Structures are given as structure tokens and as C-alpha cells.
Amino acid sequence: MYIAKVPNRDSPPSYLLRESYRENGKVKNRTLANLTHLPLEQIELLSRVLKGETLVPADDAFRITRSLPHGHVQAVLGMIRRLGLEPLIASRPCRERDLVVAMIAQRILQPSSKLAATRLWQTTTLAEELGVVDTEVDELYAALDWLLLRQTRIENKLAKRHLAEGVRVLYDISSSSYFGRTCVLARLGHNRDGRDLPCIVYGVLTDAQGRPIAVDVYPGGTGDPTTVPDQVEKLRGRFGLERVVLVGDRGMLTQAQIDKLRTRPGLGWLSALRSKAIGKLIEKGRLERSLFDERNLAEISSPDFPKERLVACFNPLLAERRRRKREELLAATEKKFARIAAEVNRRTKTPLTKAEIGVKAGKVLNKYKVGKHFALAIEDGRFSWQRKLEAIAKEAALDGIYVIRSSEPAEDLSADDAVRHYKGLADVERAFRTLKGLELLVRPIHHRVEDRVRAHLFVCLLAYYVLWHMKQAWAPLLFADERLAEHRAERDPVAPAEPADEVREKKAERRTAEGYAVHSFRTLLAELGTQCRQTCQLGDRDSAIQIDKITEPTGLQTEAFRLLEQEPGP
């Protein structure tokens, strides 16, 4: 028996089940059934059976034995290779380089401890892609030691790639809590995490766009200004830059540090004055509110700052914000003073002593940091207070005013650009938020050995280097301004930043112009992670053929890979 396909002129063909037989030595055919009404798939299967093929259930012929998320791994490793990070770490392939790259990639994919990383590598295609499937945690610790020996060389290569003569570099420091008592770097000090725990201080140096170049690690409690000489030595000695402008905040580039920078020819600075120095400018008549009648920016000069340009700025929104915050702190302090006064008045039989009242009042003043604005009257069994209106008015005169200071002449740096470049320190602060936040999770720091802490922070810096470039490429799909640099150059440098119309529309609609859903970096990475590598077996179990098949990419995944200049699988 067989199935014959009979064409019809203007109609679909007919499918007939026929049988061949011999009669008087001749081969003849007869139709047994008309199968045209059956679906083509069933007709095809019946035809194969009649030809002698053995059909088995689909579950026995095709099996998926494993499925691993792959798309996000491909995106991260693709960017690492596009940036040439592997030869930057080590010129020749080796096991240690593969482990370091895997740690960098894992820090972006899902931050974790080193032990957890060796487990998480098995839940994606990362370990297979880099050939580190059989890794034990002690190998990672050894790889960290190996990486630390190359940190100087790697940073020098990054500097050569992204820094040039006359460039502006941004520098700032932060700190992270340390959980434990064994690391010599962990000490009590100003913990920017807001916790009463030992911390470790680290400073990040970036180029003018906020791209990370180098990181230094210091014991907790290290003051901001004391880290500046290391950066100067790095820029001039290691990176070999004769002409460079260091941008740092007012707490970093203090007057003492600037005096030291003056002794270094070719080394400029861009910073800001502290409020005390601004107050003196106002007292001496060098800075008046009338300067801002026509524009929110004005250049001034002062003999107290020779050979420096001073750019005074006034932001009315910032002034209102500071006024409101000061009033809230004053009101909160007075509310607690009222509770103390009520307690003092209640204690008639055993009045509170002057010392006891002083301790209570001191705690309140230290809590809100506005003690300079109150005059207290404390006696045994008596407590009162009043605001220092003159001091408050004097501080209010500074509200909304800040002054940029720079060594750079006007022909090299306009007043507007001086403000813009100082505000560029926000890019370094963004680096710290990324390092500390859910994207890279630099903390908690659990390493006990000092060198391992340094290497851990360097891995995080390299991960941020990759993440920074991925965010730049993915800006059209993120809640970000893909034309940020252009918009910064066009808008008022002093006024609060306002997003461009197209950015505001993208955020409001939560859709791109092409119709794709707008994501955060983390959710877009998770979306790519849904593209999996399937390990499949064909045939019976004893003689099965094994193949790997990658899930077909969605439109959004295809666009994400296109922006990274990669081809999506399969």
C-alpha cells in the first residue's frame, strides 16, 4: 500500500490510499480510501509507516537533559572580550586568568561570596564557557593573590587607554562595613554605611566620564585628604602624565592639599570652597547676592586665593531645600528640648542636677548637629533655651551658594565648564552606589587577609569597568539618558538637571520609541538570562545523539545584543 498525491487543476491535491496488485502479469492499482480530509501531518506519518519506517513516541526520541541560562552570560563575556579585558589582565591565556574573568563576570551576573560563586557557576553556562567547571574555592583565593600582583600593571594599561595629557580625572573615597575582627584594615572611623561597625576605606580614580581606572584601599578611619598624595604620585609617577587636572570635593582637596599641589608643575585642580571660606568672602564684600541678579553664576576674585579662579553659583532650589532642612532640624531639636524641660519641671521632690540636665541636652544637640544655633540656660532644676537668630541668619545667607575653585585659566576652562566638571564628581558617587548596591554588592566584606580584601575590591572595580560600558551601550533600553553628555553641555550648569523631553517621555511611557519595555540594568540582564542552552538527546537511550540548542532570541533580546555589537544565539 502507498499514498498517492493526485493533483487537481484549480483545487488542492487529493491524497488517496492505494494498493498495488498483479493481474495476468500486469501491475494494477486500486483505491482503498480517500485521505484528503486528514491533516497533512497525519498523511505524512502514515506515508512513512507504509514505507517501512518505525515510529516511536516523541518522548522516547527527543529528550532535553539539561537547561542552563545563557543569554546574560553571553552578553557579559561578549563585552569583556570586546573591551579586551582578558589580554589586559594577562597577555597569555592561563587558568588564573580564566578564574579572574569568571569572578568578574559572576560579580555582574549575581554578586556572591567566592564559595557561593563556585556553586552559582554551575547554574549558568559561565563555567562551561570559561572552562572552570571543576573549580574549588581555594583556587579562587589563589587567583586573587595572582591578580593583586598584576594590579599595578593592569591599572597602568587602563590609564594608557583612557587618560592623556591635560585630561581631567575624578577622585573620591568611600567606606564599607567589615563584619569580623581579623582584618588589619578594618578599623573604627567615619563609616559611610551609617553603621557603628569597623570599616574599610577605598578611593576610586576615574576619567572625566566616570569610567573607573584605579582603586586604592586604606584602613578604616583614614581621612579623605591624606589619600590625595597617593593619587598624585600615581598620576605623575606610574601613569607618566605631566599635565593633569585633579577633580575632588571640598573635603578631599583641602587648602593644605592644594598648597602641596601648587609645588607640582603641570598639576591642576578643581574643587570647591567650604562654607566657612564662603562666609569670609561675604564678610569681606567679595561675594554678594546682587551678583546673581542677572545670572546664577559669576566669577569673583580674592587675595585669600591667589592665582585661583573662583566661580560663585547660586541655586534657589538648593537654598530652599537647605532652609527647609535647617528648620526641620531646629524644630526637632526644640521638641526634644521641650521633653527635657517637662521632665525637669516634674522633678520637684528630687530636682535634676545641672550635670544631669547637661548630659540630656548634649545628646539632643549631638543628634541633630545644630547646637551652634541654640543658647542653653541650665541650672539645678531649671532648663530653658532660645534660638541664636543672628547665627541662623548668618548661615541662611549662605543658602544655595557654592563656590568652585580652580587653577585652570579661562582659555582652558570656562566658568560654565568649571561648574559642569565639578558636578562630574556625581559620576564617581554613582560608581560607589553601583559598587555598594545590588548590582555589584561589594559589601559585606568577609575576607580576613589584607591582600585578599584589596584583590576583592579590585575585582569589583574591574566588574564596574565592564558594567559601565554595558550601561552606556544599553542606555536606549534603560531608564537612562542616552544623550547625557550632549545634554549636559547644553543645559544650565547651575540649575538642577532636567531630563530631555525624549527621556521624560521614555520614563513616563516605560517604552522605547521602538516599543520595547524599558528596564533597569538588573532586569534587562535577567531578561537575557531566559535565553537558555538546552542539552538534547535524539534517538533511543543506548545510542542517542547529543546536541546543544540555544533558545531562539526574542525581539528585546535581539536588540540588546545588537546594542552590545553581538550576534544573539543560536
N, C-alpha and C positions, 0 to 999 in steps of 0.2 A: 504494500500500500504506500501511497505517497500523496502529497498535496500539490495540486496544480493551480497555478495562478493564471486565470483566463482574463485577458484584457477586454474591456468594453469601450467602445469608441468615445463616447462623451460621458461615461459614467465610471465610477470607481470599479476596479477589477473585482472579479469573483474568485473565491477560493473554494476548490472542490476536493473532497476526499475521494481518491480513485484507487482502483485495483487493476493490476495487470494480470492477464492470463493468456494461455495459448489455446488456440482452436484451429485444428487442421494445419498445425505447423506455423500458424501466424500469431503474432503478438497483438492482443486486443486490450482495450481499456474499458472499464465501466465505472460510472459514478456511483459512489455509495452514499454520499451526503454532501449537501451544500453548507460550507462552513463560513460563508461570507458574514453572517451575523455575529460571529465571535470576535472578540478583541484581537488585534494583530499580535499582541504578546502571547496569547494562548495559541494562536495558529503557529507562531514561530516555535514555541515549545513542543507542540505536537509534531511539527515537521522534524525537529531534531530527534525526538524519540523514534519516529518512523525510520530515521536514517541509522539508528542503532546506538545513539549516544545514551549514556547512563546519567540520569539527572539525580542530584542529591539535594537535600534541604539546604537553604541558604545559610542557616546557622552552622551547618557542618562544612560548607565550602568556603565561607568567609568569616573570619573572626578578628576582632580588634583586641589585641592582647595588652596594650598599654596606650595611655593618652597623657601627654605631658604638655603643659603650656609652653608656647614657643615664641609667639609674636613679640612680646615685650623683651625677651632675651635677644632676639634678632635685632630689634631696634637699638638696644643699649650697646651690644657688641659691635653693631654696624657703625655707630657713632664713635666708639672707641677706636675702631680701625680707620675711620675717615679722618680722625684727628691725629692719627699716627702716634697714639699713646704707647703702644707696645714697644716700638723701637726707641721711644723717648725714655722708657723705663730701663730697657736693656737692649743693646743693639743685636744680640743674638737670642734666638728662642731658647728657653730653658724652663725647667719645672717651676722654679721660683717665680719667674715672670708670669707664667700661666696662673699660679696661685694668687699673685697680687692682682692681676686683671680680674680674676674671679671674685676676689674680695671687693674690688671697686664696683664691679657690676652688681654684686649682691647688695651692696650698700645703697644702690639706686633702686633695685627691684624690691627689696624688702629688708630694711636695716635690721641687724640682729647681732648677737654676740658671735664670736668666732666659732664656738662649738655649735651653736644653732645654725650657722652658715653651712657647715659640712652636712647637716641634715636637710636644710632647705634646698641645697644644690640638687638633691635627688628628686625634688618635686617639680622641677622645670628642666628644660634642655640645657641649662647653663653648664653643668658638669660635663655632659657629653660633648658639647661644643668646644670646650677648652681641654678636654682630656684629663679631668681631675676627679673622676668618679670615685676613686678609691682613697680620697684624701682623709687623713686623720687630723685632729685639731692641733697636735704638736707640730705638724708640718706648717700650719698657718703661723704659729708663733715664730718658727724658724724663718719663714718668708718675711715676716715683719722685721726681724733683725736684719735680714738681707736687704730689704727695701731702705731701712734707715741709713745704711752705709752709702746708699746712692741718692739720698735726698738732695744733697748739695748739687750734685751733677744734674739731676732732673730739674731742679729749680733754675739752674743756670740756663738750661735748654729752653725752658718756658720763657725766661726773661729775654733770651735772644730772639725768640719767636714773636713776642708781643710788646717788648719795650724798645725804644730807640732814643737817640739823643734829643733832649728837650722835652721829653714826654712828661706828663703828669701822672703820678702814682698815688693811689689812695691807701691809707693805712689806718687801722683801728684795732682795738683789742676787746676781748670778751672773756668770760669765765664760765666754767661748768662745774656743777657739784661733783664731788668724789665720794662714793659710798665705800668706806673702808678706812683702815688706819695704817696701811703698809706702804703706800707710795710716798716718797720723799717730796714729790711735787705738790701733794695735797696739803694745803695749809689754810687756816682761817684768815679771812680777809673780806674785801668787798665782793660778795658773791652776787653776780648779776642775775642769777636764777631766783633771787629773793628768798633763799633758804639759809638757815643758820647751820650750815654744813661746811666742811673743808672744801676748797675749790681749787681748780687748776686754771691758770690764765694762759690764753693763747692769742697771738696777734696775727692778723691776715693782711698781706700786701696784695693789692690788685692793680690792674691797669686802669686807665681812665674810664673804661666802660664797666668796671666791676668784675672783670674776668680774673680769677684767682691766679697768683703767681707763686707765692711762698707763704709758709706758716712757721711761726716760732712759738715754742711752748715755754712758759715760765711758772715758777712756784706761785701758789695762791697768795694773794696779798701784794703782789708786785704792782707798783704804781705805774700808771699809764706813761708818764714822761720818761721813766727810766728805761723803757724799751726802745725809745727813739734812736739812741746811738747804734744799736744793733742794725736797725734798718738803714741808717746812713752808711754804715760800713758795708752792708750787703749791696746797696745800690752802687756805691763808688768802687768798692774793692772787688767783690765777687762778680757783679754784673758789668763792671767796667764802664759805667755811664759817667761821663764828665759833666753833662748838663741835664739836670732833672729837677722837677718841682714836686715836693712832697706835700700832699694834702692831708691834714689831720684836724681833728676837732680841737676846741679851745682847752680841753682838759689834757690833751696829748701834747700839742705844741705850745708849751708854756713859754713865758718870757725867757726863762733860763735856757730852755732848749733852743729857742730861736737865736739867742746870743751865741750859742755854740754853732748853729748852722751858718751864722754870718762869717765864721772863720773858714768855712769851706767854699772856696770859689766855685762858681757854677752850680751850687746847690741852692735852689729857691724854695719858698714855702708859701702855703696858702692856708690860712686858719681864720680864727675869729677872736674877738676880744671878750674877756669875761665881763660880767655885769658891773663889777667894781670899777674896772677901767672905763667902761662906758659912762658910769656915773661921774667920774672925774672929768671926762670930756664935756659933759653937760655943765658941770660946775664952772669950768674954765671958759665957757661960752664957745667952745669949738663945735658943739653939736646942739642944734635947736630944732624944735618941732617945725618951725617955719620952713626948714629946708625941704620938707616933704609936702609943701602946699601944692606944688605943681606935679611932682613925681614922687614915687615911693622909694627912690634911690638917689643918693647924692655922694659925690666924692668930697672928702674933707682931708685936712692935714693937721698934724700936731707935733710940736717939738719933742713930745714924750715918745714919739715913734719915728725917729729919723730914718730917712731912706726907705720908708714904707708907704704904701698906698693904703688908704683907709676908705672903704666903701660902706657908707651908712645906709641901712634899709629900714623901712617901716611897713609893717603888715598889720592893718587894722583888725583883721580877724584873729591874728595871733594875740594882739593886745586885748581883745575882748575875752579870749579864752583864758589868758593869764589873770585878768581881773576877776573873772568868774571863779577860777580855781582858788585864788587867794581868798576871796570872800567865803567860799565853802570851807576852807581850812580854818579861817578865823572863827566862823560860826560853829564849826565842830569843836574847836578848842574851847570856846566860851560855854558851850553846852556841857562839856566835861568839868569846866571850872564851876559851873552852877551846881553840879552834883557834889563837888568838894565843899562848896560853901554851905549847901544844905546839910551835909554831914557835920560840918563844923558847928553849925547853929544847933543841931540836935544834941550834940555832946555838951550838955550843961553841967552835969554832975562831975564828969571826968573829961574836961576840955582837952582837945587835941593840942599837943605842943607845937611850937613853931617849927621844930625839926620835922615832926611827923607830917605837918601840912606841906612843908617844903618838898619832901620826898614825893608826895602825891602830885603836887603841882608840877614838879620836874618831869615826872613820867608823861604827863599830858603835853608839856612843851616839846619833849623829845619825840613824841609820837608824830606830831604834825609839822615839826620844824618851822614854827612861826613864833618862837619865843621872843625874837627881836622886836616883834610888833606889840608886845604887852608889857605893862608895868604892874608888878605884883606888890601887894601890901600884905605881909604875913606877920602875925603876932600870935602869941599863945591864945587859942580860942577865937582868933579873928583871921578872916581871909577875904580879900577883895582884889579886884583887877580893873584895869582900864586899857583901852587901846592907845597905842602911840600914833596918833593921827599924822603927825609930821613925818615919822618914819614910813608910814604906809603911803603917804602922798609922794614921798621921795622915791619909793620903789615903783609906784604907779607911773611915775614919769618915764620909766624905762620900758614900760609895757609895749610890746610889739616892735621894739627897736633892737636891732643887732648890727654889729659892725664887722665886716670882713677885712682882714689884714693880709697883705701880700707883698712880696719882694719884687714881683714882676712888673716891668714898665708897661705903660698903656699901649704901646705899639705891639707888645707881645700878648697882652691880656686886657681886653676891655673890661669896664666896670660890670657890665651885664654878664660877661662870661666868668668873671671872678665869682659872682654870686652863684651862677649855674654850676661851676666846677666844685665849689664848696658844698653845695647841696648834693653833689655826686657822691658824697660820703654815705648817702642813703643806700647806694648800691652795695657798700661793704656791710652796712647793717642788714641788708637783705640777705647777704651771704651768711651772716650769723643766724638769722631767722631760719634759713634753709638748713644750715648745719644742725641747729638745735631742734628744729621742728620734725614733723613726721616724715618729711621727705628723706632726710639722711640720719637723723637720730644719733648725733654724736654722743649724746649722754643717754643713760648713765655710763660713766667710765669705770670699769671694773678691773682694768689691768693693774697689776701690782708692781711691775718693774718699770722704772722711769723711761727706759728706751722704748718699751712697748707702748706706753702712753703717747710718746712722741710719734711713733710709727702709726699708731691708730689715728691720730689727728691728721697725719699726712695722707693716709688712705682716704679719710673723709674729704680732705682738700682736693685730691685728685678726682674723687667722685663728684664733688661740686663742679670741678672743671668740665667734666663730661655733661653733667646735668645743666650747667649754664648754657652750653651750646645747644643742647636738645631743646631747652626752653626758647632760645632765640629762633630756632628752626620751626618750632611748633606754635609760635605766637598766634598765627591766624586761627588755630583751633582752641586756644586757651583764653581765659579771661584776662587778656593782656593787650597792650597797645603795640602792634607790630611795627608801628612807625614812631616809637617813643623818642628815639634820638632826634628825628626830624621835628617832632612836636616840641621837644624841649628847647630846640634852637629858635623856635618861632614865638613861643609864649612869653609872657612877662616873667622875668626871673624871680621876682619877689613875691608876687601874688600866689595864692595857693593854686596848685596844679589842678587843672580841669581837663578831663578826658576829651578827646576829639569826638566830633559828632558820630563818626562811624564806630568808634569804640563804645560810646554810650549806647548806641543802637544795638550793637552786638551783645552787650551785657544785659540790656533790657529784654531783648528777644530770646536770649540764650541760644541763638542760632547764628551761624555764619551766613555770609551772603550766598554761599552755595547750598545752604540748607542743612549743614552738619550741626549736630549738637555741640555746644561749647562745653569744654571740660576744664577741670583742674589738671595739673600735671599728673597727679597720682591716679585720678580716674581714667585719664587717657591711657596711661600705662596699663591699667587693669583691663581696659577695653582691648588693647593689643594682646594681652595675655589670654584672651579667649580663643585666639588662633592657636590650635594645638598641633603637635606632631603625633600622628596615630601610627602605632606599630601594628600591622595587619598580617594575617596568615591566610594563604589561599591553598585550597586542596585539603585532603584528609590529614589528620594529625600526624601520621607517621612520615609523610613525605610532603609536608607543607612548604610552600614558598613564602618567605617573609619579606615584606616591603614596608617602607616608611612613607606615609602620606600626610601632607600638611593641609589643614583646613583651608578651604577657599576663603580669601580675604573679603571682608565687607567693604562697602564704599568708603566708610570712615577710615578703616584700617589702610586701605589703598592710598588715601590722601595723606595719612600720617606718614607712611613710608615714603611717599613722593616728596614730602617736605624735608625728610631726612636724606633725600637723594639716594634712596634704597629701592630695590625691587622687592615687593612682597612675595612671600611664598604662596603657593608651591612653585 
